[in-house]
Amino acid sequence: MDPASLDLWWNGVQNKVDVMLSRGIELAPHAAQSGGYDGLKLDQWISGFWPGMLWILYDLTAEERYKLAAWEWDIRMERHLLEDNHFHHDVGFQYLPTSVLKYKLTGDMDGRRRGLAAANFLAGRFNLAGQFLRAWNRDMTGWAIIDCMMNLSILFWASEELQDPRFSQIACAHADTVIKHMIRGDGSTCHIAVFDPITGELLEHMGGQGFAEDSSWSRGNAWALYGMTNTYRYTKKEKYLHAAQQVAHHFISSLPEAMVPPWDFRVPNASEAPRDTSAASIAASGLLELAEVVQAEDANKYRSAAERILKSLSERYTAFDEPQHEGILRGGTGHKPAETNVNVSLIYGDYYYVEALAKLQGWKHRVF
């Protein structure tokens, strides 16, 4: 990666974050059509990404203003546990880039406590018969989704922190179920698998946020790529590395020339379909992670793909020259089948873009 370009993009990121800081952020940023991000309650799944960006910037710059702005977020998130709330399988997304990263960077023991509480909460969602972590709430007792691969890191971290293998065992059991039922032979992935919660029998696959049950939702593919890589990094078990590479090869080979995927790789007329820059940034960060755990030849291939994705995102989709627009990346697709948040900035797309750029600068305090 050209160092001058990387410096330019990183300065753009820091300027964007500084503008948001100057405006004050109380609710969790989610999506931005034009102008400011909307705000959701801090019990929503996206609530960890904005403070996570602040912690990354603090780690790389040592500027106290980022630390001060990030400090209260996990404290405020925890308060929602005392009332009716919407916490579910995504507590990893929420507490890894907040409590766990805070603990790693500052030694804050309350951050450690909150991270371990989140790991306990997630472990409590494990379905023994089906060997999966239950997704969402309400009546979805037998549902598992590909996104949850990214939440496994909080279980692996808790196992290491407590020297307790139970968390890791649950994470591996879920990953094994994903390999068996949610990653296809060609490396494509489904979004939702539905099991009988009593017997554990697989009942059906559902398209979810993808085009169809047999299609390949690009963000789901990115979640699987990154999540399986993390599972291998923690366990060193070759089956997880194989799965990560299988999905990575599908993702890379399915990309258009511009390196930013359509929202689903198998949607009809994919060349004309909305792009999803969030899928691209997640995959880029995951590919950089994958490059760290493979042999040199494969490492160069994955790193090159990640850098080409980031170059395209930076040159074609950033809003660095739009001071009134809070998002960093345009062109994200939230939920196309529901026609919500299409062609917008998405806070998780921004987070993983920042995370990937940070990795290119040598950032080592991984939490996912």
One Martini backbone bead per residue (centre of mass of N, CA, C, O) as a GRO file, in nm:
protein
  368
    1MET     BB    1   0.096   0.037   0.024
    2ASP     BB    2   0.075   0.360  -0.015
    3PRO     BB    3   0.170   0.580   0.224
    4ALA     BB    4   0.035   0.842   0.122
    5SER     BB    5  -0.250   0.729   0.096
    6LEU     BB    6  -0.283   0.630   0.384
    7ASP     BB    7  -0.251   0.908   0.514
    8LEU     BB    8  -0.488   1.041   0.371
    9TRP     BB    9  -0.712   0.850   0.477
   10TRP     BB   10  -0.655   0.884   0.778
   11ASN     BB   11  -0.709   1.186   0.787
   12GLY     BB   12  -1.002   1.160   0.697
   13VAL     BB   13  -1.098   0.998   0.936
   14GLN     BB   14  -1.019   1.197   1.162
   15ASN     BB   15  -1.194   1.429   1.061
   16LYS     BB   16  -1.466   1.287   1.084
   17VAL     BB   17  -1.454   1.221   1.385
   18ASP     BB   18  -1.419   1.515   1.481
   19VAL     BB   19  -1.690   1.617   1.383
   20MET     BB   20  -1.864   1.428   1.555
   21LEU     BB   21  -1.753   1.522   1.826
   22SER     BB   22  -1.845   1.825   1.798
   23ARG     BB   23  -2.164   1.736   1.797
   24GLY     BB   24  -2.236   1.500   1.948
   25ILE     BB   25  -2.285   1.163   2.092
   26GLU     BB   26  -2.550   0.961   2.231
   27LEU     BB   27  -2.634   0.781   2.020
   28ALA     BB   28  -2.631   0.519   1.801
   29PRO     BB   29  -2.491   0.489   1.518
   30HIS     BB   30  -2.597   0.377   1.178
   31ALA     BB   31  -2.738   0.575   0.950
   32ALA     BB   32  -2.659   0.768   0.635
   33GLN     BB   33  -2.780   0.951   0.378
   34SER     BB   34  -2.775   1.278   0.460
   35GLY     BB   35  -2.554   1.362   0.688
   36GLY     BB   36  -2.657   1.249   0.966
   37TYR     BB   37  -2.679   1.024   1.195
   38ASP     BB   38  -2.856   0.809   1.330
   39GLY     BB   39  -3.027   0.696   1.641
   40LEU     BB   40  -2.975   0.444   1.884
   41LYS     BB   41  -2.996   0.244   2.117
   42LEU     BB   42  -2.753   0.078   2.325
   43ASP     BB   43  -2.899  -0.220   2.268
   44GLN     BB   44  -2.797  -0.223   1.992
   45TRP     BB   45  -2.581  -0.390   1.776
   46ILE     BB   46  -2.422  -0.104   1.684
   47SER     BB   47  -2.303   0.036   1.960
   48GLY     BB   48  -1.974  -0.037   1.927
   49PHE     BB   49  -1.851   0.120   1.673
   50TRP     BB   50  -1.797   0.410   1.753
   51PRO     BB   51  -1.619   0.357   2.006
   52GLY     BB   52  -1.422   0.176   1.852
   53MET     BB   53  -1.301   0.402   1.681
   54LEU     BB   54  -1.195   0.567   1.920
   55TRP     BB   55  -1.001   0.350   2.033
   56ILE     BB   56  -0.823   0.330   1.786
   57LEU     BB   57  -0.734   0.626   1.781
   58TYR     BB   58  -0.609   0.625   2.057
   59ASP     BB   59  -0.397   0.402   2.007
   60LEU     BB   60  -0.254   0.564   1.756
   61THR     BB   61  -0.238   0.874   1.904
   62ALA     BB   62  -0.284   0.938   2.225
   63GLU     BB   63  -0.555   1.095   2.236
   64GLU     BB   64  -0.765   1.178   2.494
   65ARG     BB   65  -1.037   1.250   2.351
   66TYR     BB   66  -1.104   0.960   2.265
   67LYS     BB   67  -1.114   0.830   2.541
   68LEU     BB   68  -1.331   1.016   2.668
   69ALA     BB   69  -1.556   0.953   2.453
   70ALA     BB   70  -1.551   0.626   2.506
   71TRP     BB   71  -1.579   0.550   2.814
   72GLU     BB   72  -1.912   0.549   2.866
   73TRP     BB   73  -2.049   0.338   2.677
   74ASP     BB   74  -2.044   0.066   2.843
   75ILE     BB   75  -2.187   0.184   3.085
   76ARG     BB   76  -2.452   0.254   2.935
   77MET     BB   77  -2.512  -0.026   2.823
   78GLU     BB   78  -2.539  -0.180   3.095
   79ARG     BB   79  -2.802  -0.038   3.200
   80HIS     BB   80  -2.999  -0.203   3.006
   81LEU     BB   81  -2.995  -0.475   3.175
   82LEU     BB   82  -3.220  -0.344   3.391
   83GLU     BB   83  -3.405  -0.367   3.137
   84ASP     BB   84  -3.574  -0.366   2.878
   85ASN     BB   85  -3.428  -0.540   2.591
   86HIS     BB   86  -3.205  -0.615   2.279
   87PHE     BB   87  -3.034  -0.836   2.359
   88HIS     BB   88  -2.808  -1.080   2.202
   89HIS     BB   89  -2.578  -1.233   1.999
   90ASP     BB   90  -2.433  -0.923   1.964
   91VAL     BB   91  -2.238  -0.869   2.214
   92GLY     BB   92  -1.970  -0.873   2.067
   93PHE     BB   93  -2.008  -0.617   1.898
   94GLN     BB   94  -2.044  -0.439   2.163
   95TYR     BB   95  -1.793  -0.542   2.376
   96LEU     BB   96  -1.525  -0.557   2.222
   97PRO     BB   97  -1.493  -0.235   2.124
   98THR     BB   98  -1.512  -0.165   2.435
   99SER     BB   99  -1.452  -0.324   2.701
  100VAL     BB  100  -1.214  -0.497   2.594
  101LEU     BB  101  -1.044  -0.266   2.474
  102LYS     BB  102  -1.027  -0.099   2.728
  103TYR     BB  103  -0.876  -0.312   2.892
  104LYS     BB  104  -0.629  -0.343   2.704
  105LEU     BB  105  -0.549  -0.025   2.713
  106THR     BB  106  -0.610   0.040   3.053
  107GLY     BB  107  -0.707  -0.190   3.274
  108ASP     BB  108  -1.009  -0.193   3.310
  109MET     BB  109  -1.206  -0.387   3.522
  110ASP     BB  110  -1.492  -0.316   3.423
  111GLY     BB  111  -1.445  -0.400   3.135
  112ARG     BB  112  -1.390  -0.693   3.196
  113ARG     BB  113  -1.658  -0.755   3.337
  114ARG     BB  114  -1.839  -0.687   3.092
  115GLY     BB  115  -1.716  -0.888   2.896
  116LEU     BB  116  -1.781  -1.144   3.068
  117ALA     BB  117  -2.086  -1.099   3.079
  118ALA     BB  118  -2.128  -1.123   2.774
  119ALA     BB  119  -2.020  -1.410   2.747
  120ASN     BB  120  -2.230  -1.538   2.934
  121PHE     BB  121  -2.475  -1.453   2.771
  122LEU     BB  122  -2.398  -1.603   2.510
  123ALA     BB  123  -2.366  -1.890   2.630
  124GLY     BB  124  -2.678  -1.896   2.718
  125ARG     BB  125  -2.762  -1.941   2.390
  126PHE     BB  126  -2.704  -2.236   2.384
  127ASN     BB  127  -2.777  -2.519   2.179
  128LEU     BB  128  -2.731  -2.845   2.238
  129ALA     BB  129  -2.877  -3.006   2.013
  130GLY     BB  130  -2.769  -2.805   1.766
  131GLN     BB  131  -2.501  -2.647   1.812
  132PHE     BB  132  -2.601  -2.335   1.879
  133LEU     BB  133  -2.648  -1.993   1.851
  134ARG     BB  134  -2.892  -1.797   1.920
  135ALA     BB  135  -3.093  -1.589   1.743
  136TRP     BB  136  -3.224  -1.353   1.865
  137ASN     BB  137  -3.567  -1.330   1.944
  138ARG     BB  138  -3.854  -1.429   2.044
  139ASP     BB  139  -3.949  -1.706   1.818
  140MET     BB  140  -3.623  -1.775   1.743
  141THR     BB  141  -3.511  -2.057   1.880
  142GLY     BB  142  -3.381  -2.204   1.592
  143TRP     BB  143  -3.185  -1.975   1.515
  144ALA     BB  144  -2.916  -1.915   1.276
  145ILE     BB  145  -2.635  -1.696   1.195
  146ILE     BB  146  -2.359  -1.585   1.024
  147ASP     BB  147  -2.282  -1.331   1.198
  148CYS     BB  148  -2.199  -1.490   1.470
  149MET     BB  149  -1.899  -1.543   1.408
  150MET     BB  150  -1.809  -1.255   1.534
  151ASN     BB  151  -1.887  -1.336   1.846
  152LEU     BB  152  -1.676  -1.560   1.931
  153SER     BB  153  -1.438  -1.388   2.047
  154ILE     BB  154  -1.558  -1.348   2.336
  155LEU     BB  155  -1.525  -1.646   2.413
  156PHE     BB  156  -1.223  -1.681   2.368
  157TRP     BB  157  -1.137  -1.458   2.559
  158ALA     BB  158  -1.268  -1.575   2.816
  159SER     BB  159  -1.105  -1.835   2.821
  160GLU     BB  160  -0.830  -1.694   2.855
  161GLU     BB  161  -0.894  -1.511   3.103
  162LEU     BB  162  -1.013  -1.776   3.285
  163GLN     BB  163  -0.929  -2.063   3.212
  164ASP     BB  164  -1.204  -2.155   3.040
  165PRO     BB  165  -1.325  -2.392   2.807
  166ARG     BB  166  -1.633  -2.347   2.762
  167PHE     BB  167  -1.637  -2.111   2.566
  168SER     BB  168  -1.472  -2.247   2.339
  169GLN     BB  169  -1.660  -2.489   2.298
  170ILE     BB  170  -1.902  -2.327   2.200
  171ALA     BB  171  -1.767  -2.185   1.962
  172CYS     BB  172  -1.686  -2.447   1.810
  173ALA     BB  173  -1.966  -2.568   1.781
  174HIS     BB  174  -2.078  -2.343   1.607
  175ALA     BB  175  -1.867  -2.354   1.380
  176ASP     BB  176  -1.935  -2.645   1.297
  177THR     BB  177  -2.226  -2.584   1.212
  178VAL     BB  178  -2.154  -2.385   0.991
  179ILE     BB  179  -1.992  -2.579   0.816
  180LYS     BB  180  -2.225  -2.791   0.779
  181HIS     BB  181  -2.491  -2.566   0.714
  182MET     BB  182  -2.360  -2.262   0.584
  183ILE     BB  183  -2.126  -2.382   0.410
  184ARG     BB  184  -2.044  -2.428   0.100
  185GLY     BB  185  -1.844  -2.585  -0.132
  186ASP     BB  186  -1.789  -2.284  -0.279
  187GLY     BB  187  -1.807  -2.062  -0.022
  188SER     BB  188  -2.077  -2.007   0.020
  189THR     BB  189  -2.360  -1.847   0.194
  190CYS     BB  190  -2.589  -1.840   0.438
  191HIS     BB  191  -2.786  -1.675   0.669
  192ILE     BB  192  -3.018  -1.896   0.755
  193ALA     BB  193  -3.073  -2.137   1.015
  194VAL     BB  194  -3.322  -2.388   1.090
  195PHE     BB  195  -3.409  -2.537   1.398
  196ASP     BB  196  -3.487  -2.770   1.614
  197PRO     BB  197  -3.479  -2.694   1.952
  198ILE     BB  198  -3.513  -2.995   2.057
  199THR     BB  199  -3.343  -3.186   1.838
  200GLY     BB  200  -3.155  -3.019   1.608
  201GLU     BB  201  -3.289  -3.019   1.345
  202LEU     BB  202  -3.279  -2.942   1.023
  203LEU     BB  203  -3.522  -2.750   0.838
  204GLU     BB  204  -3.391  -2.469   0.714
  205HIS     BB  205  -3.339  -2.216   0.477
  206MET     BB  206  -3.271  -1.857   0.465
  207GLY     BB  207  -3.220  -1.549   0.316
  208GLY     BB  208  -3.294  -1.287   0.446
  209GLN     BB  209  -3.061  -1.043   0.340
  210GLY     BB  210  -3.085  -1.199   0.099
  211PHE     BB  211  -3.223  -1.308  -0.197
  212ALA     BB  212  -3.183  -1.621  -0.116
  213GLU     BB  213  -3.129  -1.935   0.013
  214ASP     BB  214  -2.913  -1.988  -0.254
  215SER     BB  215  -2.747  -1.751  -0.207
  216SER     BB  216  -2.495  -1.461  -0.167
  217TRP     BB  217  -2.445  -1.272   0.082
  218SER     BB  218  -2.186  -1.060   0.112
  219ARG     BB  219  -2.177  -0.997   0.418
  220GLY     BB  220  -2.195  -1.290   0.510
  221ASN     BB  221  -1.932  -1.374   0.377
  222ALA     BB  222  -1.757  -1.180   0.547
  223TRP     BB  223  -1.824  -1.288   0.825
  224ALA     BB  224  -1.715  -1.576   0.770
  225LEU     BB  225  -1.427  -1.511   0.697
  226TYR     BB  226  -1.352  -1.365   0.963
  227GLY     BB  227  -1.461  -1.569   1.178
  228MET     BB  228  -1.288  -1.816   1.088
  229THR     BB  229  -1.018  -1.684   1.127
  230ASN     BB  230  -1.048  -1.638   1.431
  231THR     BB  231  -1.089  -1.934   1.507
  232TYR     BB  232  -0.808  -2.018   1.416
  233ARG     BB  233  -0.638  -1.822   1.586
  234TYR     BB  234  -0.738  -1.954   1.863
  235THR     BB  235  -0.704  -2.287   1.780
  236LYS     BB  236  -0.538  -2.411   1.524
  237LYS     BB  237  -0.758  -2.535   1.338
  238GLU     BB  238  -0.772  -2.638   1.010
  239LYS     BB  239  -1.081  -2.629   0.947
  240TYR     BB  240  -1.099  -2.315   0.979
  241LEU     BB  241  -0.900  -2.233   0.763
  242HIS     BB  242  -1.038  -2.371   0.529
  243ALA     BB  243  -1.303  -2.214   0.553
  244ALA     BB  244  -1.185  -1.931   0.519
  245GLN     BB  245  -1.062  -1.982   0.235
  246GLN     BB  246  -1.315  -2.068   0.091
  247VAL     BB  247  -1.462  -1.797   0.130
  248ALA     BB  248  -1.246  -1.607   0.020
  249HIS     BB  249  -1.247  -1.718  -0.271
  250HIS     BB  250  -1.537  -1.648  -0.328
  251PHE     BB  251  -1.524  -1.348  -0.280
  252ILE     BB  252  -1.296  -1.269  -0.476
  253SER     BB  253  -1.413  -1.412  -0.740
  254SER     BB  254  -1.694  -1.230  -0.720
  255LEU     BB  255  -1.567  -0.976  -0.785
  256PRO     BB  256  -1.550  -0.700  -0.927
  257GLU     BB  257  -1.331  -0.484  -1.063
  258ALA     BB  258  -1.399  -0.262  -0.827
  259MET     BB  259  -1.414  -0.445  -0.540
  260VAL     BB  260  -1.735  -0.408  -0.499
  261PRO     BB  261  -2.006  -0.555  -0.396
  262PRO     BB  262  -2.286  -0.676  -0.414
  263TRP     BB  263  -2.530  -0.755  -0.189
  264ASP     BB  264  -2.548  -1.002  -0.399
  265PHE     BB  265  -2.388  -1.234  -0.595
  266ARG     BB  266  -2.690  -1.375  -0.709
  267VAL     BB  267  -2.821  -1.150  -0.826
  268PRO     BB  268  -2.988  -1.029  -1.061
  269ASN     BB  269  -2.808  -0.811  -1.218
  270ALA     BB  270  -2.545  -0.743  -1.044
  271SER     BB  271  -2.419  -0.493  -1.199
  272GLU     BB  272  -2.698  -0.316  -1.106
  273ALA     BB  273  -2.668  -0.347  -0.820
  274PRO     BB  274  -2.628  -0.273  -0.518
  275ARG     BB  275  -2.392  -0.197  -0.316
  276ASP     BB  276  -2.146  -0.308  -0.043
  277THR     BB  277  -1.921  -0.152   0.157
  278SER     BB  278  -1.936  -0.321   0.414
  279ALA     BB  279  -1.847  -0.589   0.293
  280ALA     BB  280  -1.572  -0.485   0.198
  281SER     BB  281  -1.450  -0.395   0.474
  282ILE     BB  282  -1.477  -0.662   0.621
  283ALA     BB  283  -1.311  -0.831   0.422
  284ALA     BB  284  -1.049  -0.670   0.436
  285SER     BB  285  -0.995  -0.723   0.737
  286GLY     BB  286  -1.007  -1.034   0.715
  287LEU     BB  287  -0.774  -1.067   0.506
  288LEU     BB  288  -0.554  -0.947   0.686
  289GLU     BB  289  -0.585  -1.171   0.896
  290LEU     BB  290  -0.532  -1.413   0.708
  291ALA     BB  291  -0.240  -1.322   0.623
  292GLU     BB  292  -0.121  -1.385   0.924
  293VAL     BB  293  -0.189  -1.733   0.906
  294VAL     BB  294  -0.019  -1.781   0.645
  295GLN     BB  295   0.150  -1.832   0.389
  296ALA     BB  296   0.312  -1.621   0.184
  297GLU     BB  297   0.156  -1.663  -0.080
  298ASP     BB  298  -0.127  -1.626   0.043
  299ALA     BB  299  -0.077  -1.360   0.189
  300ASN     BB  300  -0.038  -1.187  -0.066
  301LYS     BB  301  -0.318  -1.238  -0.184
  302TYR     BB  302  -0.490  -1.124   0.051
  303ARG     BB  303  -0.357  -0.847   0.081
  304SER     BB  304  -0.407  -0.750  -0.205
  305ALA     BB  305  -0.714  -0.761  -0.197
  306ALA     BB  306  -0.749  -0.567   0.039
  307GLU     BB  307  -0.605  -0.321  -0.092
  308ARG     BB  308  -0.796  -0.299  -0.337
  309ILE     BB  309  -1.047  -0.246  -0.180
  310LEU     BB  310  -0.948   0.008  -0.024
  311LYS     BB  311  -0.885   0.176  -0.271
  312SER     BB  312  -1.171   0.184  -0.384
  313LEU     BB  313  -1.312   0.301  -0.140
  314SER     BB  314  -1.133   0.562  -0.116
  315GLU     BB  315  -1.180   0.668  -0.426
  316ARG     BB  316  -1.520   0.613  -0.452
  317TYR     BB  317  -1.673   0.624  -0.131
  318THR     BB  318  -1.579   0.860   0.009
  319ALA     BB  319  -1.663   1.161   0.235
  320PHE     BB  320  -1.422   1.372   0.281
  321ASP     BB  321  -1.562   1.624   0.097
  322GLU     BB  322  -1.819   1.603   0.323
  323PRO     BB  323  -1.877   1.774   0.609
  324GLN     BB  324  -2.204   1.709   0.645
  325HIS     BB  325  -2.111   1.411   0.632
  326GLU     BB  326  -2.059   1.159   0.867
  327GLY     BB  327  -1.981   0.953   0.684
  328ILE     BB  328  -1.732   0.768   0.523
  329LEU     BB  329  -1.910   0.554   0.369
  330ARG     BB  330  -2.056   0.490   0.088
  331GLY     BB  331  -2.265   0.232  -0.040
  332GLY     BB  332  -2.458   0.097   0.156
  333THR     BB  333  -2.628  -0.220   0.255
  334GLY     BB  334  -2.853  -0.332   0.472
  335HIS     BB  335  -3.180  -0.414   0.360
  336LYS     BB  336  -3.300  -0.496   0.065
  337PRO     BB  337  -3.565  -0.667   0.094
  338ALA     BB  338  -3.678  -0.415   0.286
  339GLU     BB  339  -3.578  -0.134   0.186
  340THR     BB  340  -3.331  -0.066   0.390
  341ASN     BB  341  -3.058   0.103   0.376
  342VAL     BB  342  -2.991   0.218   0.074
  343ASN     BB  343  -2.730   0.390  -0.005
  344VAL     BB  344  -2.538   0.422   0.258
  345SER     BB  345  -2.423   0.484   0.563
  346LEU     BB  346  -2.238   0.255   0.781
  347ILE     BB  347  -2.097   0.201   1.081
  348TYR     BB  348  -1.967  -0.079   1.015
  349GLY     BB  349  -1.824   0.007   0.762
  350ASP     BB  350  -1.651   0.220   0.901
  351TYR     BB  351  -1.512   0.048   1.113
  352TYR     BB  352  -1.368  -0.162   0.916
  353TYR     BB  353  -1.211   0.050   0.767
  354VAL     BB  354  -1.052   0.154   1.007
  355GLU     BB  355  -0.934  -0.117   1.093
  356ALA     BB  356  -0.780  -0.175   0.829
  357LEU     BB  357  -0.602   0.077   0.830
  358ALA     BB  358  -0.473   0.015   1.103
  359LYS     BB  359  -0.333  -0.248   1.018
  360LEU     BB  360  -0.151  -0.108   0.800
  361GLN     BB  361  -0.015   0.051   1.067
  362GLY     BB  362   0.016  -0.189   1.303
  363TRP     BB  363  -0.225  -0.280   1.446
  364LYS     BB  364  -0.270  -0.516   1.744
  365HIS     BB  365  -0.554  -0.473   1.909
  366ARG     BB  366  -0.736  -0.721   1.896
  367VAL     BB  367  -1.097  -0.838   1.918
  368PHE     BB  368  -1.204  -1.011   1.661
   0.00000   0.00000   0.00000
